[in-house]
Amino acid sequence: MQSLSVLQLKHAHLLEEHGTDCAALCRCKVELADAQMCEVDAHMTANTLLQAMCAAKDHATRAECTAALSKWEVGFLQALNICLCTSLSLYVFYLSCL
Protein backbone atom coordinates (compact mmCIF):
# COMPACT_ATOMS: atom_id res chain seq x y z
CA MET A 1 0.00 0.00 0.00
CA GLN A 2 0.99 3.52 -0.63
CA SER A 3 1.79 5.66 2.28
CA LEU A 4 -0.36 8.59 3.24
CA SER A 5 2.34 11.11 2.34
CA VAL A 6 2.65 9.70 -1.21
CA LEU A 7 -1.13 9.91 -1.66
CA GLN A 8 -1.17 13.47 -0.32
CA LEU A 9 1.60 14.41 -2.77
CA LYS A 10 -0.34 12.88 -5.69
CA HIS A 11 -3.47 14.69 -4.52
CA ALA A 12 -1.62 18.01 -4.40
CA HIS A 13 -0.19 17.38 -7.87
CA LEU A 14 -3.67 16.56 -9.22
CA LEU A 15 -5.08 19.72 -7.63
CA GLU A 16 -2.30 21.76 -9.25
CA GLU A 17 -3.06 20.19 -12.64
CA HIS A 18 -6.76 20.87 -12.11
CA GLY A 19 -6.02 24.52 -11.32
CA THR A 20 -3.86 24.83 -14.43
CA ASP A 21 -6.56 23.21 -16.55
CA CYS A 22 -9.24 25.52 -15.09
CA ALA A 23 -7.09 28.57 -15.82
CA ALA A 24 -6.51 27.39 -19.40
CA LEU A 25 -10.23 26.75 -19.83
CA CYS A 26 -11.00 30.24 -18.52
CA ARG A 27 -8.54 31.79 -21.00
CA CYS A 28 -10.12 29.79 -23.82
CA LYS A 29 -13.58 31.01 -22.80
CA VAL A 30 -12.37 34.62 -22.84
CA GLU A 31 -10.75 34.13 -26.27
CA LEU A 32 -13.95 32.54 -27.56
CA ALA A 33 -16.05 35.44 -26.25
CA ASP A 34 -13.67 37.92 -27.91
CA ALA A 35 -13.84 36.01 -31.19
CA GLN A 36 -17.64 35.92 -31.03
CA MET A 37 -17.74 39.68 -30.45
CA CYS A 38 -15.44 40.19 -33.44
CA GLU A 39 -17.71 37.97 -35.52
CA VAL A 40 -20.78 39.99 -34.54
CA ASP A 41 -18.95 43.22 -35.40
CA ALA A 42 -17.89 41.77 -38.75
CA HIS A 43 -21.47 40.75 -39.55
CA MET A 44 -22.76 44.19 -38.62
CA THR A 45 -20.12 45.85 -40.79
CA ALA A 46 -20.92 43.52 -43.68
CA ASN A 47 -24.64 44.28 -43.38
CA THR A 48 -23.95 48.01 -43.26
CA LEU A 49 -21.78 47.77 -46.36
CA LEU A 50 -24.41 45.73 -48.19
CA GLN A 51 -27.06 48.31 -47.37
CA ALA A 52 -24.78 51.11 -48.57
CA MET A 53 -24.06 49.19 -51.78
CA CYS A 54 -27.79 48.66 -52.42
CA ALA A 55 -28.46 52.34 -51.79
CA ALA A 56 -25.68 53.31 -54.22
CA LYS A 57 -27.08 50.93 -56.86
CA ASP A 58 -30.56 52.39 -56.40
CA HIS A 59 -29.17 55.91 -56.70
CA ALA A 60 -27.31 54.97 -59.88
CA THR A 61 -30.42 53.35 -61.35
CA ARG A 62 -32.51 56.44 -60.59
CA ALA A 63 -29.83 58.65 -62.16
CA GLU A 64 -29.80 56.49 -65.30
CA CYS A 65 -33.60 56.63 -65.53
CA THR A 66 -33.55 60.41 -65.07
CA ALA A 67 -30.91 60.74 -67.79
CA ALA A 68 -32.91 58.53 -70.17
CA LEU A 69 -36.06 60.52 -69.51
CA SER A 70 -34.22 63.82 -70.04
CA LYS A 71 -32.81 62.52 -73.32
CA TRP A 72 -36.30 61.52 -74.45
CA GLU A 73 -37.68 64.94 -73.45
CA VAL A 74 -34.96 66.72 -75.42
CA GLY A 75 -35.77 64.62 -78.48
CA PHE A 76 -39.47 65.32 -78.10
CA LEU A 77 -38.93 69.06 -77.68
CA GLN A 78 -36.62 69.16 -80.70
CA ALA A 79 -39.24 67.38 -82.80
CA LEU A 80 -41.92 69.72 -81.50
CA ASN A 81 -39.72 72.72 -82.31
CA ILE A 82 -39.22 71.45 -85.87
CA CYS A 83 -42.98 70.97 -86.28
CA LEU A 84 -43.72 74.42 -84.91
CA CYS A 85 -41.06 76.06 -87.05
CA THR A 86 -42.36 74.28 -90.13
CA SER A 87 -45.94 75.28 -89.30
CA LEU A 88 -44.87 78.87 -88.67
CA SER A 89 -42.94 78.97 -91.95
CA LEU A 90 -45.93 77.64 -93.84
CA TYR A 91 -48.20 80.18 -92.15
CA VAL A 92 -45.81 83.05 -92.98
CA PHE A 93 -45.63 81.82 -96.58
CA TYR A 94 -49.42 81.63 -96.71
CA LEU A 95 -49.72 85.19 -95.39
CA SER A 96 -47.18 86.46 -97.89
CA CYS A 97 -49.20 84.96 -100.72
CA LEU A 98 -52.32 86.90 -99.78
Order of alpha helices (4+ residues) and beta strands (2+ residues): alpha
